[in-house]
Amino acid sequence: MIPDWIVISYLLGLLVLANLAFVNQRLFLFIPVAGQGRMKSFWWRLVEWLVYFVIGMALGLYIEYAIGGIEAKGWEFWAVSACIFAVFAAPGFIWQYQLRKHLGI
C-alpha cells in the first residue's frame, strides 16, 4: 500500500504544475517573453500547460513503477486525467484571464 503522504504530495504537485502556465509571464519559468510588460499569448500558455501535463503524468507513472509495476491504461484514463488536470488549472486561468482585469493588475 502506498503511503498517503505520497498521494497527497503528488496531487498538490499536479495542482502547482497545472497553474504554472497561467501565473507567470515567462515561458517554462525561465525564458522571458520579448519586450517589457508583454504577456504570453494563450497559445504559448496552452503548449506550456500540455508540457506540464506530460511531466505530471510521467511523474505519476514513475511513482506507479516504483511501487510495483505499471498497469495497462486505456484511452479513458488519459482523457479523465487531462480533464482533472484542466480542472486543477482553473484557479490560474481565472486569475490570468478574468480576475486580473477586474483588479487592474
N, C-alpha and C positions, 0 to 999 in steps of 0.2 A: 504494500500500500504506500502510495506517495504521501509525504508529509504535507499538511495543509499549508504551511508557510511557503512551500514551493509553488503551489497553485495560486495562492493569493499574490505572491510576488510576480508571477507570470502574467496574471490578469492586470495588475497595476502597471507592469511594463508595457503591455499592449495598449492600455489606456494612454500612457505617455507617448508611445510611438504613433498612435493614431492621430494625436493632436499636434505633433511636431511640425507638420507641413503647414499648419494654419496659424501658429502662434509666433512665427518669426518671419523675417523678410530675407533670409539667406537661403540659398539652395543647399540642402543637406547639412544645415547648421554651420557650414564653413565658407561657402562660396558666395561672396557678396553680389547682389544684383547691380548691374551697371547703373551709375548715376545716384546722386544723393537723394534721399527721400522717395525713391522709386519703389514700387511694390511689385512682388512677383505676380505673374498672371495666374489665372485659375488653372490653366493647363499645366504649368510647372508644378503647382501645388498638387494636382491630380497625379502626375507622374511620380512626384516625391512620395505621396501617400501610398501609391501602389508598390514602390520600392520598400517602404516601411512595412507594408503588409507582408511582402515576401520575406523580409528579415524576421518579422514576428512569427510567421509560420515555420520558418527554418529553425528558429529557436525552440518552438514547440515540438517539432519533430526530433530535435536533438534531445530534449528532455524525455520524450517518449522512448527514444532509443536507449538512453541511459538507464531507464528503469526496467527494461526487459524486451525491447524489440518494437519495431514499427508495424502496426496493423494496417491492412489494406483499407483505403478510404475511397469512397465513390465520389461522384461529382456533387452529390448533395452536401457532403461535409464541407467542401470548398466553397460552395455557394452560401451556406449558412455562416461559415467563418468570415467570408467577405462582408456579409450583411452585419454581423456582430461588430466587425472592425469599423464599418461605416457608422454604426450607432455610437461606438466609442469616440468617433471623430466629431460627433455633433457639437460638443462644447466649443471646440476650436473653430469649427465652421461658423457657429453662431457668433463667436467673438470677432472673427475676421470680417464677416460679410454683413452682419446685422447690428451688433452691439456697438462696434467702433464708430459707425456712422452716427448713431444717436448720442454717443458720448463726445463726439467731436475730436477723437484721437487720430 
